[in-house]
Amino acid sequence: MKKLITWLLVLALSAGLLTAAAFAEEPGTTADNPLALKYQDIDKSVYEGKWVVTGLGFDVYIPEEWVQPEITEEQAAAGLAFLAGEDGGGANLVITRVALPEEVAGSYDYKQLGQELAASNSTASYADMNGIPAVVFQNDETKVRGFCTLPGDGTLISGVISAPSDNEFESYAAHMWNILQSVSPTEAAESTTLVWENYEADVREIDPDGRFVSLDDAGVKLWVTSLLEQDELTDEDVEYGYIAYFSDAKGEIGMGVCWWDYEGITLEEYTDLIREDKDFTNPYYCKINGMDSINYMDAAQEYVYVDFVSEEGYVLDFCIWPASDTGYYSLAQFMIASVQPE
């Protein structure tokens, strides 16, 4: 009965069947000041987890032992888009994507969404899920937590997180909170594919004195702006892992390149480490001249990082600063797009 009620809640919301009621916000949250959910705040002591791609434009962090059953054609036709949970039944995450009725699709907004959730005996709040506008809720009748978001294509995406039973709802509260905090955008592969030949002509015009530099230790080369000169490395630099360092005469802009041994780590495992570190933000995958990378920034958004992981588990790290200098940052993007095999 519990799963049936959950499905009816989601489908009733998508069809606009619930009547409006007062929107129950978390204290201090409004549409302009939403509850900020950040994946960096996930409590890794709650469960050993894994990042999974939902295929809906965002990723979630779920318990390692959770399985993802195959979705049948009938379930997909009914709106089921993602399903994961404990093997054999128990706690689970159900995500649906359903079309809004044509008469409301163009005007349906988060205010109305929150009102309808409140009318379904839920406590709801406007939220910013790592940059995704949403309404998060806890339903006091069906004992579930979840989120709803409007991707802007006339559909409603709803995620419902359930405990194995109503009696275990409180004991699974931290699991549910972790999952809510983890919902974060997945970058489209096409928009994050960089090919040097697409930038080469512009680079020659903007900075004709720039040049290619080979990094023999890593087996790659890259274009470096004429604003930067290559510095001589100290013994301490080499011990740290630097294989190259570039800066301007005043030391105001620069780029450091490091080569670290992570003992067989994969790109996915390395990305998990970046996600866990509160000093970093906005990680996304990018394919640069055929090589897979992870791109991210520091929390203050002054440093841009581009990292590649070799088959042997070595990490090639490019750190470029400052991102706040828009003129230099445009040149930095050219340098990033130029990294390619030697």
C-alpha positions as CSV (number, residue, x, y, z in Angstrom):
1,M,0.0,0.0,0.0
2,K,2.8,2.4,0.8
3,K,4.4,2.2,-2.7
4,L,0.9,2.6,-4.2
5,I,0.3,5.8,-2.1
6,T,3.7,7.1,-3.2
7,W,3.0,6.6,-6.8
8,L,-0.5,8.2,-6.5
9,L,1.2,11.2,-4.8
10,V,3.6,11.7,-7.6
11,L,1.0,11.2,-10.4
12,A,-1.5,13.4,-8.6
13,L,1.1,16.2,-8.5
14,S,2.0,15.8,-12.1
15,A,-1.7,16.0,-13.2
16,G,-2.4,19.0,-11.0
17,L,-5.1,17.2,-9.0
18,L,-4.2,18.5,-5.6
19,T,-5.8,21.7,-4.3
20,A,-3.7,24.7,-3.3
21,A,-2.8,25.2,0.4
22,A,-0.4,27.3,2.4
23,F,3.2,26.6,1.4
24,A,5.1,25.3,4.4
25,E,8.6,26.7,4.1
26,E,11.7,26.0,6.1
27,P,12.4,29.0,8.2
28,G,14.1,31.8,6.2
29,T,13.6,30.2,2.8
30,T,11.8,31.8,-0.1
31,A,12.0,31.3,-3.8
32,D,14.7,34.1,-3.8
33,N,16.4,32.6,-0.8
34,P,16.1,28.8,-1.1
35,L,17.5,26.1,1.1
36,A,21.0,25.5,-0.2
37,L,21.8,21.8,-0.6
38,K,25.5,21.0,-1.4
39,Y,26.9,17.6,-2.2
40,Q,30.1,18.6,-0.3
41,D,28.0,18.4,2.9
42,I,27.2,14.7,2.4
43,D,28.0,12.7,5.6
44,K,30.1,9.8,4.4
45,S,29.9,8.1,7.8
46,V,26.2,7.3,7.2
47,Y,26.9,4.8,4.4
48,E,29.6,3.7,2.0
49,G,28.3,5.2,-1.3
50,K,28.6,5.5,-5.0
51,W,27.8,8.2,-7.5
52,V,25.3,7.1,-10.3
53,V,24.1,8.9,-13.4
54,T,20.3,9.0,-13.5
55,G,20.1,10.0,-17.2
56,L,17.9,12.9,-16.2
57,G,20.5,15.6,-16.2
58,F,21.7,15.0,-12.6
59,D,23.7,12.5,-10.5
60,V,22.9,11.1,-7.1
61,Y,25.0,9.5,-4.3
62,I,23.4,6.3,-3.1
63,P,24.5,3.4,-0.8
64,E,27.1,1.1,-2.4
65,E,25.0,-2.0,-1.9
66,W,21.9,-0.6,-3.6
67,V,21.0,-2.2,-6.9
68,Q,19.3,-0.7,-9.9
69,P,16.7,-3.0,-11.3
70,E,15.9,-2.9,-15.0
71,I,13.0,-0.7,-15.8
72,T,10.3,-2.4,-17.9
73,E,8.7,-0.9,-20.9
74,E,5.4,-0.7,-18.9
75,Q,7.1,1.1,-16.1
76,A,8.8,3.6,-18.4
77,A,5.5,4.3,-20.2
78,A,4.0,5.1,-16.8
79,G,6.7,7.6,-16.1
80,L,9.3,5.7,-14.1
81,A,12.7,7.0,-15.1
82,F,15.1,5.8,-12.4
83,L,15.0,3.2,-9.6
84,A,17.5,2.1,-7.1
85,G,17.2,0.4,-3.7
86,E,18.1,-2.3,-1.3
87,D,18.3,-5.8,-2.9
88,G,15.2,-7.8,-2.2
89,G,13.1,-4.8,-1.1
90,G,13.6,-2.1,1.5
91,A,14.7,1.4,1.2
92,N,14.6,2.9,-2.3
93,L,14.8,5.9,-4.5
94,V,12.1,6.2,-7.2
95,I,12.3,9.0,-9.8
96,T,9.6,9.7,-12.3
97,R,9.4,12.0,-15.2
98,V,5.9,12.8,-16.4
99,A,4.4,15.4,-18.8
100,L,2.4,18.2,-17.4
101,P,-1.0,18.8,-18.8
102,E,-0.9,21.0,-21.8
103,E,-3.1,23.6,-20.3
104,V,-0.7,24.3,-17.4
105,A,2.7,23.3,-18.9
106,G,3.6,26.8,-19.9
107,S,2.6,28.5,-16.6
108,Y,3.3,25.9,-13.9
109,D,6.0,27.1,-11.5
110,Y,7.7,26.3,-8.3
111,K,5.2,28.3,-6.2
112,Q,2.3,26.2,-7.5
113,L,4.4,23.0,-7.1
114,G,5.1,23.9,-3.4
115,Q,1.4,24.6,-2.8
116,E,0.4,21.3,-4.2
117,L,3.0,19.4,-2.1
118,A,1.8,21.2,1.0
119,A,-1.8,20.2,0.2
120,S,-0.7,16.5,0.1
121,N,0.1,16.6,3.9
122,S,3.8,17.5,3.2
123,T,6.2,19.9,4.7
124,A,7.9,21.6,1.8
125,S,10.7,24.1,1.1
126,Y,12.1,25.9,-1.9
127,A,15.6,24.5,-2.5
128,D,18.7,25.0,-4.5
129,M,20.1,21.5,-5.1
130,N,23.6,22.2,-6.3
131,G,22.3,24.7,-8.8
132,I,19.1,22.9,-9.6
133,P,15.9,24.8,-8.5
134,A,13.6,22.4,-6.7
135,V,11.0,21.9,-4.0
136,V,12.0,19.3,-1.3
137,F,9.4,17.8,0.9
138,Q,8.6,15.3,3.6
139,N,5.2,13.7,3.5
140,D,3.9,13.0,7.0
141,E,1.2,10.6,5.8
142,T,3.2,8.3,3.5
143,K,6.5,8.6,5.5
144,V,8.6,9.6,2.5
145,R,11.0,12.4,1.6
146,G,11.8,13.7,-1.8
147,F,12.2,16.4,-4.3
148,C,10.5,17.8,-7.4
149,T,12.0,19.9,-10.1
150,L,10.8,21.4,-13.4
151,P,13.5,21.0,-16.1
152,G,11.7,23.5,-18.4
153,D,10.6,21.1,-21.1
154,G,7.0,20.7,-20.0
155,T,7.7,17.8,-17.6
156,L,7.9,17.3,-13.9
157,I,10.7,15.2,-12.3
158,S,9.9,13.8,-8.9
159,G,12.2,11.8,-6.6
160,V,10.7,9.9,-3.7
161,I,12.9,8.3,-1.1
162,S,11.4,5.6,1.1
163,A,12.6,3.7,4.2
164,P,11.9,-0.1,4.4
165,S,8.9,0.6,6.6
166,D,7.2,3.5,8.4
167,N,8.7,2.4,11.7
168,E,12.2,2.8,10.2
169,F,11.6,6.2,8.7
170,E,13.5,8.1,11.4
171,S,16.4,5.7,11.3
172,Y,16.8,6.3,7.6
173,A,16.6,10.1,7.9
174,A,20.3,10.6,7.4
175,H,20.3,8.3,4.3
176,M,17.5,10.4,2.8
177,W,19.2,13.7,3.6
178,N,22.4,12.5,2.0
179,I,20.6,11.6,-1.2
180,L,18.8,15.0,-1.3
181,Q,22.1,16.8,-0.8
182,S,23.8,14.8,-3.5
183,V,21.4,15.7,-6.4
184,S,23.8,17.6,-8.7
185,P,24.0,18.4,-12.5
186,T,25.5,16.0,-15.0
187,E,27.2,17.9,-17.8
188,A,26.2,17.0,-21.3
189,A,29.0,15.2,-23.1
190,E,28.6,17.2,-26.2
191,S,28.9,20.6,-24.4
192,T,32.1,19.5,-22.6
193,T,34.0,18.1,-25.6
194,L,37.0,20.3,-26.5
195,V,39.0,19.9,-29.8
196,W,42.0,22.1,-30.4
197,E,41.4,22.6,-34.1
198,N,38.2,24.5,-33.2
199,Y,40.2,27.1,-31.3
200,E,43.5,27.3,-33.2
201,A,42.6,30.1,-35.6
202,D,41.3,32.3,-32.8
203,V,44.4,31.7,-30.7
204,R,46.7,32.8,-33.5
205,E,44.7,36.0,-33.9
206,I,44.5,36.8,-30.1
207,D,47.9,35.7,-29.0
208,P,50.2,35.1,-32.0
209,D,53.3,34.8,-29.8
210,G,51.9,31.9,-27.7
211,R,53.7,28.6,-28.2
212,F,53.4,24.9,-27.6
213,V,55.3,23.4,-24.7
214,S,56.0,19.6,-24.4
215,L,55.6,17.9,-21.0
216,D,57.7,14.9,-21.7
217,D,57.2,13.3,-18.3
218,A,53.4,13.1,-18.9
219,G,53.6,12.5,-22.7
220,V,51.4,15.6,-23.5
221,K,51.9,19.0,-24.9
222,L,49.8,22.2,-24.7
223,W,49.7,25.8,-26.0
224,V,50.9,28.4,-23.4
225,T,50.0,32.1,-23.7
226,S,52.9,34.5,-24.3
227,L,52.0,36.2,-21.0
228,L,53.6,33.3,-19.1
229,E,57.2,32.2,-18.9
230,Q,58.3,28.8,-17.7
231,D,59.9,28.9,-14.3
232,E,62.8,26.8,-13.1
233,L,61.6,24.2,-10.6
234,T,63.2,23.9,-7.2
235,D,63.9,20.7,-5.4
236,E,60.9,21.3,-3.2
237,D,58.7,21.8,-6.3
238,V,59.9,18.5,-7.8
239,E,59.4,16.6,-4.5
240,Y,55.8,18.0,-4.4
241,G,55.1,16.6,-7.9
242,Y,55.5,19.6,-10.2
243,I,56.7,18.9,-13.7
244,A,56.2,22.5,-14.9
245,Y,55.4,25.9,-13.6
246,F,54.5,29.0,-15.5
247,S,53.9,32.6,-14.3
248,D,54.1,36.2,-15.5
249,A,56.8,38.6,-14.3
250,K,54.7,39.9,-11.4
251,G,53.5,36.5,-10.3
252,E,49.9,37.6,-10.6
253,I,48.8,34.9,-13.1
254,G,50.1,31.4,-13.6
255,M,49.7,27.7,-14.2
256,G,51.2,24.8,-12.3
257,V,51.4,21.2,-13.7
258,C,51.8,18.3,-11.3
259,W,52.2,14.5,-11.9
260,W,51.0,12.4,-8.9
261,D,51.0,8.7,-8.3
262,Y,47.6,7.6,-7.0
263,E,48.4,3.9,-7.1
264,G,46.0,2.7,-9.8
265,I,43.1,5.1,-9.2
266,T,40.5,5.4,-11.9
267,L,39.0,8.7,-13.2
268,E,35.7,7.8,-11.5
269,E,37.4,7.1,-8.2
270,Y,39.4,10.3,-8.4
271,T,36.2,12.2,-9.2
272,D,34.7,10.8,-6.0
273,L,37.6,12.2,-4.0
274,I,37.1,15.6,-5.6
275,R,33.4,15.5,-4.8
276,E,34.1,14.7,-1.1
277,D,36.6,17.5,-0.7
278,K,34.8,20.7,0.6
279,D,37.7,22.8,-0.8
280,F,36.5,22.1,-4.4
281,T,33.3,22.8,-6.3
282,N,31.6,22.4,-9.7
283,P,33.3,19.1,-10.9
284,Y,32.3,17.9,-14.4
285,Y,33.6,15.5,-16.9
286,C,35.2,16.8,-20.1
287,K,36.8,15.1,-23.1
288,I,39.8,17.2,-24.3
289,N,41.3,16.2,-27.7
290,G,40.1,12.6,-27.1
291,M,41.3,12.4,-23.5
292,D,38.8,12.1,-20.5
293,S,39.3,14.7,-17.8
294,I,37.6,16.1,-14.7
295,N,37.3,19.8,-14.4
296,Y,36.6,21.7,-11.2
297,M,37.3,24.9,-9.2
298,D,38.3,25.7,-5.7
299,A,35.5,26.9,-3.3
300,A,36.5,30.5,-3.7
301,Q,36.4,30.0,-7.5
302,E,39.9,31.6,-8.0
303,Y,41.6,28.4,-9.2
304,V,40.6,26.2,-12.2
305,Y,41.7,22.6,-12.2
306,V,41.8,20.2,-15.1
307,D,42.9,16.6,-14.2
308,F,43.6,13.6,-16.4
309,V,44.1,10.0,-15.0
310,S,46.4,7.6,-16.8
311,E,45.8,3.9,-17.1
312,E,48.5,3.3,-14.5
313,G,46.6,5.6,-12.0
314,Y,48.8,8.7,-12.3
315,V,47.0,12.0,-12.1
316,L,48.1,14.8,-14.4
317,D,46.9,18.0,-12.7
318,F,46.7,21.5,-14.3
319,C,46.0,24.4,-11.9
320,I,45.4,27.8,-13.5
321,W,44.7,31.1,-11.6
322,P,43.1,33.5,-11.1
323,A,39.7,32.7,-12.6
324,S,38.5,36.1,-11.5
325,D,40.7,37.8,-14.2
326,T,38.3,37.5,-17.1
327,G,40.9,38.4,-19.7
328,Y,43.4,35.8,-18.5
329,Y,40.7,33.2,-17.9
330,S,39.7,33.4,-21.6
331,L,43.4,32.6,-22.4
332,A,43.3,29.8,-19.8
333,Q,40.4,28.2,-21.6
334,F,42.5,28.1,-24.7
335,M,45.3,26.4,-22.8
336,I,42.9,23.8,-21.4
337,A,41.5,23.1,-24.9
338,S,45.0,22.6,-26.3
339,V,46.2,19.7,-24.0
340,Q,46.8,16.8,-26.3
341,P,49.0,13.7,-26.6
342,E,52.6,14.4,-27.6
